Amino acid sequence: MHRKSRIFIVGHNDSVENFLRGYFKAQGYSQVISNTQDRINVLDQSKFESFFKKFKPEYVFLGSLRSGGIAANQKYPGEFIYENIQSQSLVIEAAHRCGVKKLLYFASSCVYPKEAKHPIKETSILTGPLEPTSESYAVAKIAGIRTCQAYKAQYGFNVLAVVPATLYGTGSDTDIQTAHVLGALIAKFQKAKIEGASEVVVWGSGKPRREFLYLDDFVSACLFLMEHDQGTDLINVGSGCDVTIKQLASMIKNISGFKGKIKFDTTKPDGTMRKFLDSSRMRKLGWKPKVSLEEGIEKTYRWYVSKGPIASTS
């Protein structure tokens, strides 16, 4: 990619879309468009195809139109599966027909079986049942991966599906009702601190283990992958370590300065008990993350607090 490359980013006004757009702007890229910022409807086939033919993107970063944690997955399963499958199908087909040089598709670790062997290798996909609490989103993401692989096999389309660990960082979702666990916990602990609450309630037993990847590291991995030939059509990108939800909650409590107790609500679902990716393919290519979990949480917490009291207590 160079400063005049035509770049198209698909997301849902999420941290990845915004961070990528901000990065390219800061680096002087002059032709960067994203669907939410530029109001491109990637669910309307005729309007979207008209835009694509006119703009003629050279590089595409294809994220989700809908995503979220367990609560959002359970509340909006129909929207999650329809909007993601529809949008990714239109984008991949248009990219192939218009001669896009390379497309990166952002998948999710929930595409792997609930009982997959850890660390999870890329070959584990479709080898067992999925976690029920995120099944609709996972099915949509699996469809995207298989679409990428099919277009590569039939047309030689230069496309790569990327499976990141759970993403977090400045600009990420911190809405308690829709966010993934780390963003939701930051919001919960800050709200409890401001209100002088005696406890913070965390969903589940606290025993599940999760791997988290700081947003800056993921974006650097994406830029790395756009410039390098991977010799594969599916690749994991993780931090290389995981923690229990109990450990995560304790870290966020300490960073936030909350003085109360942590209570685990075991009537709520845990989700998959462990998600830890085998990122050895990525490491062999020469990329590795730079931001530790504690450092990343501190940066994310400071960003969240800087948004002000209204955001912090929502």
DRENPA-68129 format. One record per residue (C-alpha): residue number from 1; x, y, z. Coordinates in Angstrom, 2 decimals. Layout:
# DRENPA-68129
<rodo: NUM; east: X; north: Y; up: Z>
...
//
This chain:
# DRENPA-68129
<rodo: 1; east: 0.00; north: 0.00; up: 0.00>
<rodo: 2; east: 1.11; north: 3.57; up: -0.64>
<rodo: 3; east: -0.24; north: 7.05; up: 0.21>
<rodo: 4; east: -2.53; north: 7.17; up: -2.85>
<rodo: 5; east: -3.87; north: 3.62; up: -2.53>
<rodo: 6; east: -7.66; north: 3.39; up: -2.54>
<rodo: 7; east: -8.63; north: 1.71; up: 0.74>
<rodo: 8; east: -12.10; north: 0.61; up: 1.90>
<rodo: 9; east: -12.80; north: -0.32; up: 5.53>
<rodo: 10; east: -15.98; north: -2.08; up: 6.68>
<rodo: 11; east: -17.10; north: -2.00; up: 10.31>
<rodo: 12; east: -19.88; north: -0.73; up: 12.58>
<rodo: 13; east: -18.29; north: 2.45; up: 13.89>
<rodo: 14; east: -16.22; north: 0.14; up: 16.07>
<rodo: 15; east: -12.69; north: 0.53; up: 17.36>
<rodo: 16; east: -11.03; north: -1.41; up: 14.52>
<rodo: 17; east: -12.72; north: 0.64; up: 11.80>
<rodo: 18; east: -12.01; north: 3.92; up: 13.55>
<rodo: 19; east: -8.43; north: 3.05; up: 14.45>
<rodo: 20; east: -7.59; north: 1.94; up: 10.91>
<rodo: 21; east: -9.15; north: 5.06; up: 9.45>
<rodo: 22; east: -7.31; north: 7.26; up: 11.95>
<rodo: 23; east: -4.01; north: 5.53; up: 11.25>
<rodo: 24; east: -4.25; north: 6.01; up: 7.50>
<rodo: 25; east: -5.28; north: 9.65; up: 7.91>
<rodo: 26; east: -2.35; north: 10.32; up: 10.24>
<rodo: 27; east: 0.04; north: 8.69; up: 7.74>
<rodo: 28; east: -1.18; north: 10.87; up: 4.88>
<rodo: 29; east: -3.24; north: 8.35; up: 2.94>
<rodo: 30; east: -5.57; north: 10.42; up: 0.77>
<rodo: 31; east: -8.15; north: 7.88; up: -0.47>
<rodo: 32; east: -9.60; north: 6.02; up: 2.51>
<rodo: 33; east: -13.33; north: 5.36; up: 2.88>
<rodo: 34; east: -15.21; north: 3.46; up: 5.59>
<rodo: 35; east: -18.83; north: 2.39; up: 5.42>
<rodo: 36; east: -20.09; north: 4.11; up: 8.58>
<rodo: 37; east: -18.06; north: 7.32; up: 8.37>
<rodo: 38; east: -18.92; north: 7.80; up: 4.70>
<rodo: 39; east: -22.44; north: 6.38; up: 4.93>
<rodo: 40; east: -22.01; north: 3.48; up: 2.53>
<rodo: 41; east: -24.87; north: 1.01; up: 2.96>
<rodo: 42; east: -23.28; north: -2.41; up: 2.61>
<rodo: 43; east: -26.67; north: -4.11; up: 2.98>
<rodo: 44; east: -28.16; north: -2.44; up: -0.12>
<rodo: 45; east: -26.79; north: -4.40; up: -3.07>
<rodo: 46; east: -27.52; north: -1.94; up: -5.88>
<rodo: 47; east: -26.26; north: 1.15; up: -4.03>
<rodo: 48; east: -23.21; north: -0.67; up: -2.70>
<rodo: 49; east: -22.22; north: -2.04; up: -6.10>
<rodo: 50; east: -22.58; north: 1.43; up: -7.61>
<rodo: 51; east: -20.22; north: 2.84; up: -4.95>
<rodo: 52; east: -17.70; north: 0.03; up: -5.43>
<rodo: 53; east: -17.53; north: 0.44; up: -9.20>
<rodo: 54; east: -17.04; north: 4.18; up: -8.81>
<rodo: 55; east: -14.43; north: 4.13; up: -6.02>
<rodo: 56; east: -12.61; north: 0.99; up: -7.23>
<rodo: 57; east: -10.86; north: 0.05; up: -3.96>
<rodo: 58; east: -7.46; north: -1.59; up: -4.17>
<rodo: 59; east: -7.35; north: -2.85; up: -0.59>
<rodo: 60; east: -10.25; north: -3.89; up: 1.65>
<rodo: 61; east: -10.42; north: -4.46; up: 5.41>
<rodo: 62; east: -13.67; north: -6.35; up: 6.01>
<rodo: 63; east: -14.99; north: -6.34; up: 9.57>
<rodo: 64; east: -18.39; north: -7.02; up: 11.12>
<rodo: 65; east: -21.57; north: -5.01; up: 10.81>
<rodo: 66; east: -22.75; north: -6.37; up: 14.18>
<rodo: 67; east: -20.81; north: -7.85; up: 17.10>
<rodo: 68; east: -20.87; north: -7.92; up: 20.90>
<rodo: 69; east: -20.63; north: -9.97; up: 24.06>
<rodo: 70; east: -22.87; north: -12.74; up: 25.39>
<rodo: 71; east: -25.76; north: -10.40; up: 26.23>
<rodo: 72; east: -25.83; north: -8.85; up: 22.75>
<rodo: 73; east: -25.48; north: -12.24; up: 21.06>
<rodo: 74; east: -28.47; north: -13.58; up: 22.97>
<rodo: 75; east: -30.61; north: -10.50; up: 22.33>
<rodo: 76; east: -29.92; north: -9.98; up: 18.61>
<rodo: 77; east: -29.11; north: -13.39; up: 17.05>
<rodo: 78; east: -31.17; north: -12.76; up: 13.90>
<rodo: 79; east: -29.60; north: -9.37; up: 13.25>
<rodo: 80; east: -26.11; north: -10.72; up: 13.93>
<rodo: 81; east: -26.41; north: -13.53; up: 11.41>
<rodo: 82; east: -28.30; north: -11.63; up: 8.68>
<rodo: 83; east: -26.37; north: -8.36; up: 8.65>
<rodo: 84; east: -22.95; north: -10.01; up: 8.80>
<rodo: 85; east: -23.61; north: -12.65; up: 6.14>
<rodo: 86; east: -25.31; north: -10.18; up: 3.81>
<rodo: 87; east: -22.63; north: -7.50; up: 4.06>
<rodo: 88; east: -19.60; north: -9.79; up: 3.83>
<rodo: 89; east: -21.04; north: -11.65; up: 0.85>
<rodo: 90; east: -21.65; north: -8.42; up: -1.07>
<rodo: 91; east: -18.21; north: -7.02; up: -0.25>
<rodo: 92; east: -16.25; north: -10.16; up: -1.14>
<rodo: 93; east: -18.09; north: -10.64; up: -4.43>
<rodo: 94; east: -17.68; north: -6.97; up: -5.40>
<rodo: 95; east: -14.01; north: -7.03; up: -4.42>
<rodo: 96; east: -13.37; north: -10.08; up: -6.60>
<rodo: 97; east: -15.21; north: -8.67; up: -9.63>
<rodo: 98; east: -13.58; north: -5.23; up: -9.36>
<rodo: 99; east: -10.04; north: -6.56; up: -9.11>
<rodo: 100; east: -9.18; north: -5.65; up: -5.50>
<rodo: 101; east: -5.49; north: -6.38; up: -4.90>
<rodo: 102; east: -6.01; north: -7.84; up: -1.43>
<rodo: 103; east: -8.80; north: -8.28; up: 1.12>
<rodo: 104; east: -8.42; north: -8.98; up: 4.83>
<rodo: 105; east: -11.48; north: -10.55; up: 6.46>
<rodo: 106; east: -11.81; north: -10.19; up: 10.23>
<rodo: 107; east: -13.25; north: -13.35; up: 11.79>
<rodo: 108; east: -13.56; north: -14.21; up: 15.49>
<rodo: 109; east: -12.27; north: -16.86; up: 17.89>
<rodo: 110; east: -15.87; north: -17.99; up: 18.43>
<rodo: 111; east: -15.66; north: -19.78; up: 15.04>
<rodo: 112; east: -13.75; north: -22.57; up: 16.75>
<rodo: 113; east: -15.53; north: -25.45; up: 18.55>
<rodo: 114; east: -16.49; north: -25.03; up: 22.19>
<rodo: 115; east: -14.34; north: -28.01; up: 23.18>
<rodo: 116; east: -11.41; north: -27.33; up: 20.83>
<rodo: 117; east: -7.96; north: -28.45; up: 21.95>
<rodo: 118; east: -5.78; north: -25.58; up: 23.23>
<rodo: 119; east: -3.99; north: -23.68; up: 22.00>
<rodo: 120; east: -6.48; north: -23.61; up: 19.12>
<rodo: 121; east: -5.01; north: -24.20; up: 15.68>
<rodo: 122; east: -6.55; north: -22.90; up: 12.46>
<rodo: 123; east: -7.28; north: -26.50; up: 11.44>
<rodo: 124; east: -9.74; north: -26.81; up: 14.35>
<rodo: 125; east: -12.51; north: -24.97; up: 12.50>
<rodo: 126; east: -15.68; north: -27.06; up: 12.01>
<rodo: 127; east: -14.35; north: -30.02; up: 13.99>
<rodo: 128; east: -17.00; north: -29.84; up: 16.72>
<rodo: 129; east: -20.09; north: -28.03; up: 18.10>
<rodo: 130; east: -19.97; north: -24.27; up: 18.68>
<rodo: 131; east: -20.57; north: -22.38; up: 21.92>
<rodo: 132; east: -24.39; north: -21.84; up: 21.96>
<rodo: 133; east: -24.25; north: -18.31; up: 23.44>
<rodo: 134; east: -22.47; north: -16.95; up: 20.35>
<rodo: 135; east: -23.64; north: -19.40; up: 17.71>
<rodo: 136; east: -25.39; north: -16.97; up: 15.34>
<rodo: 137; east: -22.39; north: -14.67; up: 15.15>
<rodo: 138; east: -20.02; north: -17.64; up: 14.85>
<rodo: 139; east: -22.02; north: -19.15; up: 11.98>
<rodo: 140; east: -21.89; north: -15.83; up: 10.13>
<rodo: 141; east: -18.12; north: -15.58; up: 10.66>
<rodo: 142; east: -17.58; north: -19.20; up: 9.55>
<rodo: 143; east: -19.58; north: -18.44; up: 6.41>
<rodo: 144; east: -17.24; north: -15.51; up: 5.79>
<rodo: 145; east: -14.13; north: -17.66; up: 6.23>
<rodo: 146; east: -15.47; north: -20.32; up: 3.87>
<rodo: 147; east: -16.44; north: -17.65; up: 1.34>
<rodo: 148; east: -12.89; north: -16.29; up: 1.40>
<rodo: 149; east: -11.45; north: -19.77; up: 0.96>
<rodo: 150; east: -13.84; north: -20.59; up: -1.88>
<rodo: 151; east: -13.00; north: -17.39; up: -3.79>
<rodo: 152; east: -9.30; north: -18.05; up: -3.33>
<rodo: 153; east: -9.66; north: -21.63; up: -4.55>
<rodo: 154; east: -11.88; north: -20.90; up: -7.56>
<rodo: 155; east: -10.70; north: -17.47; up: -8.69>
<rodo: 156; east: -7.25; north: -17.10; up: -7.15>
<rodo: 157; east: -8.56; north: -14.06; up: -5.27>
<rodo: 158; east: -5.97; north: -12.62; up: -2.89>
<rodo: 159; east: -7.90; north: -12.86; up: 0.37>
<rodo: 160; east: -6.98; north: -13.77; up: 3.93>
<rodo: 161; east: -9.25; north: -14.52; up: 6.89>
<rodo: 162; east: -7.79; north: -13.32; up: 10.21>
<rodo: 163; east: -8.91; north: -14.71; up: 13.57>
<rodo: 164; east: -7.96; north: -12.33; up: 16.40>
<rodo: 165; east: -8.09; north: -12.94; up: 20.13>
<rodo: 166; east: -10.72; north: -10.83; up: 21.93>
<rodo: 167; east: -9.94; north: -7.22; up: 21.04>
<rodo: 168; east: -9.91; north: -4.26; up: 23.41>
<rodo: 169; east: -8.38; north: -0.80; up: 23.61>
<rodo: 170; east: -9.08; north: 2.91; up: 23.28>
<rodo: 171; east: -12.25; north: 3.45; up: 21.30>
<rodo: 172; east: -13.59; north: -0.06; up: 21.95>
<rodo: 173; east: -17.14; north: -0.78; up: 23.06>
<rodo: 174; east: -17.69; north: -0.11; up: 26.78>
<rodo: 175; east: -21.48; north: -0.29; up: 26.80>
<rodo: 176; east: -22.38; north: -2.68; up: 29.63>
<rodo: 177; east: -25.26; north: -4.13; up: 27.57>
<rodo: 178; east: -23.33; north: -4.87; up: 24.36>
<rodo: 179; east: -19.58; north: -4.90; up: 25.01>
<rodo: 180; east: -17.26; north: -7.87; up: 25.34>
<rodo: 181; east: -16.21; north: -8.72; up: 28.87>
<rodo: 182; east: -13.18; north: -6.44; up: 29.25>
<rodo: 183; east: -14.93; north: -3.29; up: 28.02>
<rodo: 184; east: -18.05; north: -4.05; up: 30.04>
<rodo: 185; east: -16.02; north: -4.59; up: 33.22>
<rodo: 186; east: -14.17; north: -1.30; up: 32.83>
<rodo: 187; east: -17.53; north: 0.45; up: 32.61>
<rodo: 188; east: -18.93; north: -1.49; up: 35.58>
<rodo: 189; east: -15.99; north: -0.80; up: 37.89>
<rodo: 190; east: -15.85; north: 2.89; up: 37.01>
<rodo: 191; east: -19.61; north: 3.25; up: 37.51>
<rodo: 192; east: -19.37; north: 1.48; up: 40.88>
<rodo: 193; east: -16.44; north: 3.67; up: 41.93>
<rodo: 194; east: -18.26; north: 6.91; up: 41.07>
<rodo: 195; east: -21.50; north: 5.82; up: 42.74>
<rodo: 196; east: -19.76; north: 4.47; up: 45.85>
<rodo: 197; east: -21.21; north: 0.97; up: 45.34>
<rodo: 198; east: -20.17; north: -1.83; up: 47.66>
<rodo: 199; east: -19.76; north: -4.49; up: 44.96>
<rodo: 200; east: -19.46; north: -5.16; up: 41.24>
<rodo: 201; east: -21.38; north: -8.10; up: 39.83>
<rodo: 202; east: -19.57; north: -10.13; up: 37.15>
<rodo: 203; east: -21.41; north: -12.61; up: 34.95>
<rodo: 204; east: -20.60; north: -16.29; up: 35.42>
<rodo: 205; east: -18.25; north: -18.17; up: 37.72>
<rodo: 206; east: -15.06; north: -16.27; up: 36.89>
<rodo: 207; east: -13.38; north: -19.52; up: 35.82>
<rodo: 208; east: -13.40; north: -19.16; up: 31.99>
<rodo: 209; east: -10.08; north: -18.15; up: 30.45>
<rodo: 210; east: -9.77; north: -15.54; up: 27.71>
<rodo: 211; east: -6.96; north: -14.24; up: 25.54>
<rodo: 212; east: -7.02; north: -10.49; up: 24.87>
<rodo: 213; east: -5.25; north: -8.52; up: 22.16>
<rodo: 214; east: -4.71; north: -4.78; up: 22.37>
<rodo: 215; east: -6.19; north: -2.91; up: 19.43>
<rodo: 216; east: -2.92; north: -1.22; up: 18.42>
<rodo: 217; east: -1.27; north: -4.63; up: 18.18>
<rodo: 218; east: -4.09; north: -6.03; up: 16.06>
<rodo: 219; east: -3.97; north: -3.11; up: 13.64>
<rodo: 220; east: -0.18; north: -3.48; up: 13.33>
<rodo: 221; east: -0.75; north: -7.18; up: 12.56>
<rodo: 222; east: -3.31; north: -6.30; up: 9.88>
<rodo: 223; east: -0.95; north: -3.83; up: 8.21>
<rodo: 224; east: 1.81; north: -6.44; up: 8.40>
<rodo: 225; east: -0.44; north: -9.05; up: 6.76>
<rodo: 226; east: -1.48; north: -6.68; up: 3.97>
<rodo: 227; east: 2.18; north: -6.33; up: 3.02>
<rodo: 228; east: 3.33; north: -9.93; up: 3.44>
<rodo: 229; east: 2.48; north: -13.17; up: 1.67>
<rodo: 230; east: 1.28; north: -15.65; up: 4.30>
<rodo: 231; east: 1.01; north: -18.80; up: 2.21>
<rodo: 232; east: -2.34; north: -19.58; up: 3.85>
<rodo: 233; east: -5.98; north: -18.47; up: 3.78>
<rodo: 234; east: -6.64; north: -18.45; up: 7.54>
<rodo: 235; east: -4.40; north: -17.17; up: 10.34>
<rodo: 236; east: -4.71; north: -16.62; up: 14.09>
<rodo: 237; east: -3.50; north: -13.42; up: 15.72>
<rodo: 238; east: -3.21; north: -13.54; up: 19.50>
<rodo: 239; east: -1.22; north: -12.11; up: 22.39>
<rodo: 240; east: 0.22; north: -15.44; up: 23.47>
<rodo: 241; east: -1.25; north: -15.52; up: 27.00>
<rodo: 242; east: -4.66; north: -15.85; up: 28.62>
<rodo: 243; east: -6.22; north: -15.11; up: 32.04>
<rodo: 244; east: -9.32; north: -16.16; up: 33.94>
<rodo: 245; east: -12.24; north: -13.75; up: 34.12>
<rodo: 246; east: -11.62; north: -13.64; up: 37.88>
<rodo: 247; east: -8.02; north: -12.51; up: 37.28>
<rodo: 248; east: -9.21; north: -9.98; up: 34.71>
<rodo: 249; east: -11.79; north: -8.53; up: 37.08>
<rodo: 250; east: -9.16; north: -8.23; up: 39.82>
<rodo: 251; east: -6.78; north: -6.41; up: 37.45>
<rodo: 252; east: -9.47; north: -3.93; up: 36.40>
<rodo: 253; east: -10.53; north: -3.42; up: 40.01>
<rodo: 254; east: -6.97; north: -2.53; up: 41.02>
<rodo: 255; east: -6.42; north: -0.22; up: 38.05>
<rodo: 256; east: -9.74; north: 1.56; up: 38.58>
<rodo: 257; east: -9.18; north: 2.02; up: 42.32>
<rodo: 258; east: -12.55; north: 0.50; up: 43.23>
<rodo: 259; east: -12.55; north: -0.50; up: 46.93>
<rodo: 260; east: -15.59; north: -2.77; up: 47.08>
<rodo: 261; east: -16.06; north: -6.49; up: 46.49>
<rodo: 262; east: -16.37; north: -8.57; up: 43.33>
<rodo: 263; east: -19.42; north: -10.85; up: 43.20>
<rodo: 264; east: -19.77; north: -13.59; up: 40.57>
<rodo: 265; east: -23.33; north: -14.27; up: 39.39>
<rodo: 266; east: -23.30; north: -17.99; up: 38.63>
<rodo: 267; east: -26.88; north: -17.85; up: 37.31>
<rodo: 268; east: -25.44; north: -16.15; up: 34.22>
<rodo: 269; east: -23.69; north: -18.15; up: 31.46>
<rodo: 270; east: -19.92; north: -18.56; up: 31.36>
<rodo: 271; east: -19.70; north: -19.11; up: 27.62>
<rodo: 272; east: -16.79; north: -21.19; up: 26.34>
<rodo: 273; east: -14.50; north: -22.15; up: 29.22>
<rodo: 274; east: -11.33; north: -21.28; up: 27.31>
<rodo: 275; east: -10.32; north: -19.40; up: 24.17>
<rodo: 276; east: -6.58; north: -19.44; up: 23.57>
<rodo: 277; east: -5.25; north: -19.25; up: 20.02>
<rodo: 278; east: -2.21; north: -20.93; up: 18.52>
<rodo: 279; east: -0.55; north: -17.95; up: 16.81>
<rodo: 280; east: 2.61; north: -19.79; up: 15.78>
<rodo: 281; east: 1.97; north: -19.15; up: 12.07>
<rodo: 282; east: 1.94; north: -15.42; up: 12.73>
<rodo: 283; east: 5.06; north: -15.56; up: 14.89>
<rodo: 284; east: 6.94; north: -17.46; up: 12.17>
<rodo: 285; east: 6.15; north: -14.63; up: 9.74>
<rodo: 286; east: 8.02; north: -12.26; up: 12.07>
<rodo: 287; east: 5.22; north: -10.40; up: 13.86>
<rodo: 288; east: 4.58; north: -10.31; up: 17.61>
<rodo: 289; east: 2.52; north: -8.04; up: 19.92>
<rodo: 290; east: 4.09; north: -5.25; up: 21.97>
<rodo: 291; east: 1.48; north: -4.27; up: 24.59>
<rodo: 292; east: 1.01; north: -6.35; up: 27.76>
<rodo: 293; east: -2.47; north: -6.93; up: 29.15>
<rodo: 294; east: -1.91; north: -4.77; up: 32.24>
<rodo: 295; east: -0.49; north: -1.90; up: 30.17>
<rodo: 296; east: -3.34; north: -2.19; up: 27.69>
<rodo: 297; east: -6.00; north: -2.15; up: 30.43>
<rodo: 298; east: -4.41; north: 0.93; up: 32.01>
<rodo: 299; east: -4.47; north: 2.76; up: 28.68>
<rodo: 300; east: -8.05; north: 1.71; up: 27.97>
<rodo: 301; east: -9.21; north: 2.69; up: 31.45>
<rodo: 302; east: -7.57; north: 6.13; up: 31.21>
<rodo: 303; east: -9.21; north: 6.67; up: 27.83>
<rodo: 304; east: -12.60; north: 5.62; up: 29.21>
<rodo: 305; east: -12.37; north: 7.95; up: 32.19>
<rodo: 306; east: -11.31; north: 10.82; up: 29.91>
<rodo: 307; east: -14.64; north: 10.56; up: 28.09>
<rodo: 308; east: -16.26; north: 12.18; up: 31.13>
<rodo: 309; east: -18.81; north: 11.41; up: 33.87>
<rodo: 310; east: -21.77; north: 10.91; up: 31.53>
<rodo: 311; east: -20.03; north: 8.15; up: 29.58>
<rodo: 312; east: -18.52; north: 6.67; up: 32.71>
<rodo: 313; east: -21.85; north: 6.21; up: 34.47>
<rodo: 314; east: -23.97; north: 5.06; up: 31.53>
//
